[in-house]
Amino acid sequence: MSGTAPWSGAERNYPLPHAGPDARFTESLVTSVAGVLIGYGYPRLDASDDRAALESALADFLYNSLERDI
């Protein structure tokens, strides 16, 4: 990943470097994001698999995992 957005020329802020636990990434954050989605008319995350998928997608957006750096 180059760190820039080719379509705008602006520097990207995400994904963040990530090498370990981040105290900001909590159940509350995932719940809040789920609430925003519901507010926009998306279905509730009733199944634990849906919640796990949201958590994973959010982590993928926020953090640059070590595996991708290799």
VMD Tcl script that draws the C-alpha trace (Angstrom):
set ca {
  {0.00 0.00 0.00}
  {1.53 3.30 -1.07}
  {-0.02 5.51 1.63}
  {-1.66 7.83 -0.88}
  {-5.03 7.86 -2.59}
  {-4.27 7.95 -6.34}
  {-7.66 9.43 -7.23}
  {-7.29 12.49 -5.02}
  {-3.60 12.95 -4.41}
  {-4.38 13.20 -0.68}
  {-2.39 11.27 1.89}
  {-4.34 8.42 3.50}
  {-4.79 8.11 7.26}
  {-5.98 4.48 7.21}
  {-5.03 1.72 7.70}
  {-3.06 2.52 10.83}
  {0.16 0.70 11.71}
  {-0.76 -2.06 14.12}
  {1.51 -4.38 16.03}
  {-0.56 -5.21 19.10}
  {-3.64 -4.51 21.19}
  {-5.29 -1.10 20.84}
  {-7.34 0.06 23.84}
  {-9.60 2.07 21.51}
  {-10.82 -1.06 19.69}
  {-13.51 -2.25 22.10}
  {-16.87 -4.02 22.14}
  {-18.36 -0.56 22.59}
  {-16.80 0.63 19.32}
  {-18.20 -2.35 17.41}
  {-21.61 -1.82 19.07}
  {-21.55 1.87 18.12}
  {-20.71 1.10 14.48}
  {-23.50 -1.51 14.42}
  {-25.87 1.14 15.80}
  {-24.94 3.57 13.03}
  {-25.60 0.89 10.41}
  {-29.00 0.12 11.96}
  {-29.78 3.85 11.99}
  {-29.20 3.91 8.23}
  {-31.66 1.07 7.71}
  {-29.31 -1.91 7.64}
  {-30.47 -5.05 9.48}
  {-29.57 -5.73 13.11}
  {-26.58 -7.93 13.85}
  {-28.50 -10.65 15.67}
  {-26.22 -13.58 14.83}
  {-22.84 -13.81 16.54}
  {-21.29 -14.59 13.14}
  {-22.57 -11.22 11.83}
  {-21.05 -9.38 14.78}
  {-17.74 -11.23 14.33}
  {-17.75 -10.33 10.62}
  {-18.34 -6.64 11.44}
  {-15.53 -6.69 14.00}
  {-13.20 -8.30 11.46}
  {-14.13 -5.84 8.69}
  {-13.64 -2.90 11.04}
  {-10.23 -4.20 12.12}
  {-9.24 -4.71 8.46}
  {-10.18 -1.10 7.69}
  {-8.47 0.38 10.76}
  {-5.24 -1.59 10.95}
  {-2.48 -2.67 8.64}
  {-1.88 -6.22 9.84}
  {1.65 -7.55 10.06}
  {0.84 -10.27 7.52}
  {0.14 -7.68 4.82}
  {3.49 -5.98 5.42}
  {5.51 -9.08 4.53}
}
mol new
graphics top color blue
foreach p $ca { graphics top sphere $p radius 0.5 }
foreach p [lrange $ca 0 end-1] q [lrange $ca 1 end] { graphics top cylinder $p $q radius 0.2 }
display resetview
